[in-house]
Amino acid sequence: MVLWSIVNLKLLFSVGIGIFIQVMESFRRSYNLLDGT
């Protein structure tokens, strides 16, 4: 049971990191577009 919660925590953490990377990437892209004009 403890192992399962650890696996869930790792999965949640990796998903959160992926979402964070996507958000930062899109933010940087829109910032570059704004800077380019």
ROKOL-270364 format. One record per residue (C-alpha): x, y, z; residue number from 1. Coordinates in Angstrom, 3 decimals, padded with zeros to 6 digits, m for minus. Example, Ala and Ser with C-alpha at 12.3 -4.5 7.8 and 13.67 -1.06 7.14 Angstrom:
REM residues 2
012.300;m004.500;007.800;1
013.670;m001.060;007.140;2
This chain:
REM residues 37
000.000;000.000;000.000;1
002.847;002.364;000.860;2
004.643;001.398;m002.355;3
001.496;002.192;m004.354;4
001.245;005.674;m002.815;5
004.928;006.280;m003.635;6
004.303;005.227;m007.252;7
001.273;007.532;m007.397;8
003.338;010.389;m005.973;9
006.088;009.848;m008.561;10
003.516;009.685;m011.371;11
001.800;012.851;m010.164;12
005.167;014.601;m009.854;13
006.282;013.651;m013.372;14
002.914;014.728;m014.804;15
003.221;018.040;m012.962;16
006.739;018.544;m014.337;17
005.508;017.803;m017.872;18
002.665;020.309;m017.554;19
005.053;022.896;m016.095;20
007.478;022.412;m019.012;21
004.639;022.755;m021.545;22
003.354;025.925;m019.876;23
006.827;027.471;m019.731;24
007.468;026.507;m023.370;25
004.226;028.091;m024.601;26
004.867;031.163;m022.439;27
008.370;031.547;m023.851;28
007.031;031.116;m027.397;29
004.369;033.808;m026.936;30
006.965;036.075;m025.297;31
009.271;035.603;m028.295;32
006.375;036.452;m030.622;33
005.635;039.605;m028.631;34
009.316;040.517;m028.594;35
009.662;039.932;m032.344;36
006.968;042.394;m033.353;37
